[in-house]
Amino acid sequence: MKTRTRRILIVSAAAVTFLVLGWATIIGLLLTAGGGVATVSLHERSEGIRFYLPVPMAVVSATAATAGFLSPLHADDLIEIDGDLDLDEWEPFVDALFEGLEDCPDVTFVEVVDHHDHVRVAKDGGKIRVDVRDPDFSLSVAVPIRPIRRAVSSLLR
């Protein structure tokens, strides 16, 4: 009897584990399928700190859409560029900017090297990448272009 109870518990635990891992996998795939993942990686050498944060772009897009939809104040009220300028006028410029970024080949936009310090901003694949390196730390941020385009466009509407 004890062997049968033990088998039932093992099978039950395996089934629950399979269901939890299955759902976690499905949720992860749904989050990343919405445009990939932005990443932030930090290595602080003197303290030995390593930090890596993947951010699903579906979360960023949903947050931007929600912020634009639920905001009691329109962005025009928050950003004062010019009394006669409407942020809606910026939408074609933003679309053209992101279209150009998506279509252009991989390129380094800015690179600064000063002694042991190095800063680089580039388009690499479908991402904008910012890398900062010095003797004490290194920081890398990579953001997919297409989902950022959708998020910024939803904020301008």
PASEBA-1860 file (N, C-alpha, C; in nm, 3 decimals):
! residues 157
1> MKTRTRRI> 0.082/-0.119/0.000/0.000/0.000/0.000/0.086/0.126/0.000 ~ 0.194/0.123/0.075/0.282/0.239/0.080/0.348/0.265/-0.054 ~ 0.384/0.161/-0.127/0.445/0.176/-0.258/0.348/0.239/-0.356 ~ 0.221/0.198/-0.351/0.119/0.255/-0.440/0.096/0.403/-0.408 ~ 0.088/0.439/-0.282/0.069/0.579/-0.242/0.189/0.662/-0.286 ~ 0.306/0.607/-0.270/0.427/0.677/-0.312/0.426/0.701/-0.462 ~ 0.388/0.602/-0.542/0.380/0.617/-0.688/0.279/0.724/-0.726 ~ 0.165/0.722/-0.659/0.060/0.823/-0.687/0.114/0.963/-0.658
9> LIVSAAAV> 0.183/0.978/-0.547/0.240/1.110/-0.513/0.344/1.153/-0.615 ~ 0.430/1.061/-0.658/0.533/1.094/-0.756/0.470/1.132/-0.890 ~ 0.371/1.055/-0.934/0.303/1.085/-1.060/0.230/1.218/-1.050 ~ 0.165/1.244/-0.937/0.093/1.371/-0.917/0.190/1.489/-0.918 ~ 0.303/1.474/-0.849/0.402/1.582/-0.846/0.459/1.606/-0.986 ~ 0.484/1.500/-1.061/0.534/1.515/-1.197/0.431/1.584/-1.286 ~ 0.305/1.549/-1.270/0.199/1.612/-1.351/0.186/1.760/-1.319 ~ 0.189/1.795/-1.190/0.180/1.937/-1.152/0.301/2.013/-1.204
17> TFLVLGWA> 0.419/1.955/-1.191/0.541/2.019/-1.242/0.532/2.039/-1.393 ~ 0.486/1.939/-1.464/0.471/1.949/-1.609/0.373/2.061/-1.646 ~ 0.259/2.070/-1.574/0.161/2.174/-1.604/0.217/2.314/-1.576 ~ 0.284/2.329/-1.462/0.340/2.460/-1.427/0.447/2.501/-1.528 ~ 0.539/2.411/-1.560/0.643/2.444/-1.658/0.584/2.467/-1.796 ~ 0.482/2.392/-1.832/0.415/2.411/-1.961/0.353/2.548/-1.972 ~ 0.279/2.588/-1.869/0.217/2.721/-1.871/0.321/2.831/-1.868 ~ 0.428/2.814/-1.790/0.534/2.915/-1.787/0.598/2.929/-1.924
25> TIIGLLLT> 0.618/2.818/-1.993/0.675/2.821/-2.128/0.582/2.892/-2.225 ~ 0.454/2.861/-2.218/0.356/2.925/-2.307/0.349/3.075/-2.282 ~ 0.346/3.116/-2.156/0.341/3.259/-2.123/0.469/3.328/-2.171 ~ 0.584/3.265/-2.150/0.711/3.322/-2.197/0.714/3.338/-2.348 ~ 0.666/3.238/-2.420/0.662/3.246/-2.566/0.568/3.357/-2.612 ~ 0.454/3.370/-2.547/0.360/3.476/-2.585/0.419/3.614/-2.560 ~ 0.489/3.631/-2.448/0.548/3.761/-2.417/0.659/3.797/-2.515 ~ 0.742/3.700/-2.551/0.854/3.731/-2.640/0.812/3.734/-2.786
33> AGGGVATV> 0.702/3.668/-2.822/0.657/3.667/-2.961/0.607/3.803/-3.005 ~ 0.575/3.890/-2.910/0.523/4.022/-2.942/0.629/4.119/-2.984 ~ 0.748/4.077/-3.014/0.848/4.171/-3.061/0.986/4.148/-3.006 ~ 1.008/4.038/-2.942/1.141/4.010/-2.893/1.162/4.058/-2.752 ~ 1.288/4.073/-2.717/1.325/4.104/-2.580/1.432/4.213/-2.581 ~ 1.412/4.314/-2.498/1.517/4.412/-2.473/1.601/4.358/-2.358 ~ 1.729/4.385/-2.360/1.815/4.335/-2.253/1.900/4.447/-2.194 ~ 1.923/4.435/-2.064/2.012/4.525/-1.992/2.111/4.436/-1.917
41> SLHERSEG> 2.239/4.461/-1.939/2.342/4.382/-1.874/2.443/4.476/-1.810 ~ 2.468/4.457/-1.682/2.561/4.541/-1.609/2.661/4.453/-1.535 ~ 2.789/4.488/-1.545/2.894/4.419/-1.469/2.978/4.525/-1.401 ~ 2.966/4.531/-1.269/3.044/4.625/-1.191/3.159/4.545/-1.130 ~ 3.280/4.572/-1.176/3.392/4.485/-1.145/3.441/4.493/-0.999 ~ 3.450/4.613/-0.943/3.508/4.625/-0.809/3.423/4.556/-0.703 ~ 3.292/4.560/-0.718/3.203/4.493/-0.623/3.167/4.352/-0.667 ~ 3.200/4.318/-0.791/3.167/4.186/-0.843/3.019/4.168/-0.873
49> IRFYLPVP> 2.951/4.278/-0.899/2.807/4.273/-0.924/2.782/4.244/-1.071 ~ 2.698/4.147/-1.096/2.653/4.115/-1.232/2.501/4.122/-1.231 ~ 2.446/4.194/-1.328/2.301/4.213/-1.335/2.260/4.195/-1.479 ~ 2.160/4.112/-1.502/2.108/4.090/-1.636/1.956/4.093/-1.628 ~ 1.894/4.177/-1.709/1.749/4.190/-1.707/1.693/4.182/-1.848 ~ 1.624/4.073/-1.881/1.553/4.067/-2.009/1.413/4.126/-1.990 ~ 1.371/4.212/-2.082/1.240/4.274/-2.074/1.162/4.239/-2.201 ~ 1.056/4.161/-2.191/0.976/4.130/-2.311/0.916/4.258/-2.368
57> MAVVSATA> 0.935/4.280/-2.497/0.885/4.402/-2.560/0.733/4.406/-2.564 ~ 0.667/4.291/-2.553/0.521/4.290/-2.545/0.475/4.365/-2.421 ~ 0.551/4.354/-2.313/0.518/4.426/-2.190/0.538/4.576/-2.210 ~ 0.646/4.615/-2.277/0.672/4.756/-2.304/0.562/4.814/-2.393 ~ 0.525/4.742/-2.499/0.420/4.789/-2.590/0.286/4.802/-2.519 ~ 0.252/4.702/-2.437/0.125/4.707/-2.365/0.124/4.822/-2.265 ~ 0.237/4.846/-2.200/0.246/4.957/-2.105/0.231/5.091/-2.176 ~ 0.296/5.107/-2.291/0.286/5.232/-2.366/0.143/5.254/-2.416
65> ATAGFLSP> 0.080/5.148/-2.465/-0.058/5.160/-2.513/-0.151/5.196/-2.399 ~ -0.131/5.134/-2.284/-0.215/5.162/-2.168/-0.191/5.304/-2.118 ~ -0.066/5.346/-2.115/-0.034/5.482/-2.069/-0.097/5.586/-2.160 ~ -0.090/5.564/-2.290/-0.150/5.658/-2.383/-0.301/5.658/-2.378 ~ -0.361/5.543/-2.351/-0.507/5.530/-2.349/-0.567/5.580/-2.219 ~ -0.502/5.551/-2.106/-0.560/5.581/-1.977/-0.517/5.715/-1.919 ~ -0.419/5.778/-1.979/-0.366/5.902/-1.923/-0.474/6.010/-1.921 ~ -0.497/6.071/-1.804/-0.596/6.178/-1.798/-0.550/6.304/-1.869
73> LHADDLIE> -0.420/6.316/-1.887/-0.365/6.431/-1.959/-0.308/6.382/-2.090 ~ -0.335/6.452/-2.196/-0.277/6.417/-2.325/-0.131/6.460/-2.325 ~ -0.049/6.391/-2.400/0.094/6.421/-2.405/0.121/6.566/-2.443 ~ 0.032/6.627/-2.523/0.050/6.767/-2.561/0.049/6.858/-2.438 ~ -0.026/6.818/-2.334/-0.033/6.898/-2.213/0.092/6.880/-2.126 ~ 0.162/6.768/-2.145/0.279/6.739/-2.062/0.409/6.790/-2.123 ~ 0.414/6.797/-2.256/0.537/6.838/-2.324/0.508/6.967/-2.399 ~ 0.579/7.071/-2.361/0.560/7.199/-2.427/0.680/7.225/-2.516
81> IDGDLDLD> 0.660/7.205/-2.647/0.768/7.225/-2.742/0.759/7.364/-2.802 ~ 0.642/7.398/-2.845/0.616/7.527/-2.906/0.466/7.549/-2.895 ~ 0.424/7.670/-2.872/0.282/7.697/-2.855/0.198/7.654/-2.974 ~ 0.251/7.660/-3.097/0.174/7.626/-3.216/0.199/7.484/-3.265 ~ 0.283/7.407/-3.199/0.321/7.275/-3.247/0.241/7.167/-3.175 ~ 0.181/7.079/-3.252/0.105/6.968/-3.198/0.187/6.841/-3.212 ~ 0.187/6.756/-3.109/0.265/6.633/-3.115/0.219/6.542/-3.227 ~ 0.093/6.553/-3.269/0.044/6.472/-3.381/0.123/6.499/-3.508
89> EWEPFVDA> 0.179/6.620/-3.519/0.260/6.655/-3.635/0.392/6.577/-3.637 ~ 0.436/6.527/-3.523/0.561/6.453/-3.514/0.547/6.308/-3.560 ~ 0.425/6.257/-3.567/0.406/6.116/-3.601/0.468/6.077/-3.735 ~ 0.450/6.154/-3.843/0.515/6.117/-3.970/0.668/6.116/-3.959 ~ 0.723/6.211/-3.884/0.868/6.216/-3.864/0.917/6.092/-3.790 ~ 0.846/6.055/-3.683/0.883/5.938/-3.604/0.872/5.812/-3.688 ~ 0.764/5.800/-3.767/0.749/5.683/-3.854/0.864/5.675/-3.956 ~ 0.899/5.787/-4.015/1.009/5.789/-4.113/1.142/5.755/-4.046
97> LFEGLEDC> 1.163/5.806/-3.926/1.286/5.777/-3.853/1.301/5.627/-3.826 ~ 1.194/5.566/-3.772/1.202/5.423/-3.741/1.206/5.337/-3.867 ~ 1.138/5.380/-3.973/1.145/5.305/-4.099/1.288/5.306/-4.153 ~ 1.352/5.423/-4.144/1.491/5.433/-4.187/1.583/5.346/-4.103 ~ 1.559/5.342/-3.972/1.640/5.258/-3.884/1.623/5.110/-3.918 ~ 1.498/5.069/-3.944/1.473/4.929/-3.977/1.539/4.889/-4.109 ~ 1.539/4.980/-4.205/1.589/4.949/-4.339/1.741/4.965/-4.355 ~ 1.804/5.043/-4.269/1.946/5.069/-4.288/2.029/4.948/-4.246
105> PDVTFVEV> 2.147/4.934/-4.306/2.235/4.823/-4.267/2.291/4.847/-4.127 ~ 2.352/4.745/-4.071/2.416/4.760/-3.940/2.521/4.870/-3.948 ~ 2.520/4.958/-3.849/2.608/5.075/-3.853/2.635/5.122/-3.711 ~ 2.753/5.180/-3.691/2.784/5.245/-3.564/2.751/5.392/-3.580 ~ 2.661/5.444/-3.495/2.621/5.584/-3.502/2.722/5.674/-3.431 ~ 2.762/5.632/-3.312/2.856/5.710/-3.231/2.951/5.614/-3.163 ~ 3.079/5.648/-3.166/3.176/5.570/-3.090/3.280/5.666/-3.034 ~ 3.298/5.659/-2.902/3.393/5.747/-2.834/3.487/5.660/-2.754
113> VDHHDHVR> 3.618/5.682/-2.777/3.720/5.610/-2.701/3.809/5.715/-2.636 ~ 3.819/5.707/-2.503/3.901/5.801/-2.428/3.978/5.722/-2.323 ~ 4.106/5.705/-2.346/4.192/5.624/-2.260/4.133/5.484/-2.247 ~ 4.083/5.448/-2.129/4.028/5.314/-2.106/3.875/5.312/-2.116 ~ 3.815/5.425/-2.148/3.669/5.434/-2.157/3.626/5.418/-2.302 ~ 3.513/5.351/-2.321/3.464/5.325/-2.456/3.311/5.330/-2.454 ~ 3.252/5.411/-2.540/3.106/5.421/-2.555/3.072/5.400/-2.701 ~ 2.974/5.316/-2.726/2.934/5.287/-2.864/2.783/5.279/-2.872
121> VAKDGGKI> 2.725/5.348/-2.970/2.581/5.340/-3.000/2.571/5.293/-3.144 ~ 2.500/5.182/-3.166/2.498/5.123/-3.299/2.366/5.053/-3.326 ~ 2.342/5.029/-3.455/2.235/4.941/-3.497/2.301/4.807/-3.527 ~ 2.251/4.704/-3.463/2.309/4.571/-3.478/2.193/4.474/-3.497 ~ 2.178/4.425/-3.620/2.061/4.342/-3.649/1.937/4.429/-3.645 ~ 1.836/4.387/-3.578/1.714/4.466/-3.565/1.707/4.542/-3.435 ~ 1.825/4.566/-3.374/1.827/4.630/-3.243/1.915/4.754/-3.241 ~ 1.880/4.845/-3.152/1.968/4.956/-3.119/2.045/4.911/-2.996
129> RVDVRDPD> 2.177/4.921/-3.003/2.262/4.871/-2.894/2.348/4.985/-2.842 ~ 2.353/4.997/-2.710/2.438/5.096/-2.643/2.532/5.018/-2.551 ~ 2.661/5.036/-2.572/2.762/4.970/-2.491/2.852/5.075/-2.427 ~ 2.870/5.064/-2.295/2.958/5.154/-2.221/3.057/5.067/-2.145 ~ 3.185/5.095/-2.163/3.289/5.016/-2.098/3.394/5.109/-2.038 ~ 3.431/5.078/-1.917/3.547/5.142/-1.856/3.610/5.041/-1.762 ~ 3.721/5.073/-1.698/3.787/4.973/-1.614/3.701/4.924/-1.497 ~ 3.605/5.003/-1.452/3.525/4.967/-1.335/3.396/4.893/-1.366
137> FSLSVAVP> 3.337/4.920/-1.481/3.209/4.856/-1.512/3.187/4.848/-1.662 ~ 3.092/4.764/-1.699/3.046/4.760/-1.837/2.894/4.751/-1.834 ~ 2.833/4.821/-1.928/2.687/4.826/-1.939/2.651/4.806/-2.086 ~ 2.557/4.717/-2.109/2.507/4.695/-2.245/2.355/4.697/-2.242 ~ 2.297/4.773/-2.334/2.152/4.779/-2.348/2.121/4.753/-2.495 ~ 2.030/4.661/-2.521/1.989/4.629/-2.658/1.837/4.631/-2.663 ~ 1.783/4.710/-2.757/1.638/4.726/-2.769/1.598/4.701/-2.914 ~ 1.502/4.609/-2.936/1.454/4.586/-3.073/1.383/4.710/-3.129
145> IRPIRRAV> 1.411/4.741/-3.254/1.359/4.864/-3.315/1.209/4.859/-3.340 ~ 1.160/4.754/-3.401/1.020/4.748/-3.442/0.922/4.766/-3.325 ~ 0.939/4.696/-3.211/0.846/4.716/-3.100/0.855/4.856/-3.040 ~ 0.976/4.913/-3.039/0.989/5.050/-2.988/0.914/5.147/-3.078 ~ 0.919/5.121/-3.208/0.844/5.204/-3.303/0.696/5.201/-3.270 ~ 0.641/5.081/-3.245/0.499/5.069/-3.211/0.467/5.140/-3.080 ~ 0.555/5.126/-2.981/0.531/5.188/-2.851/0.533/5.341/-2.860 ~ 0.631/5.395/-2.931/0.640/5.541/-2.945/0.521/5.593/-3.027
153> SSLLR> 0.483/5.524/-3.132/0.369/5.567/-3.213/0.241/5.566/-3.132 ~ 0.224/5.467/-3.045/0.102/5.463/-2.964/0.100/5.576/-2.862 ~ 0.216/5.620/-2.815/0.221/5.733/-2.723/0.191/5.864/-2.793 ~ 0.224/5.876/-2.921/0.200/6.001/-2.994/0.054/6.016/-3.036 ~ -0.019/5.907/-3.038/-0.160/5.915/-3.082/-0.249/5.961/-2.973
END
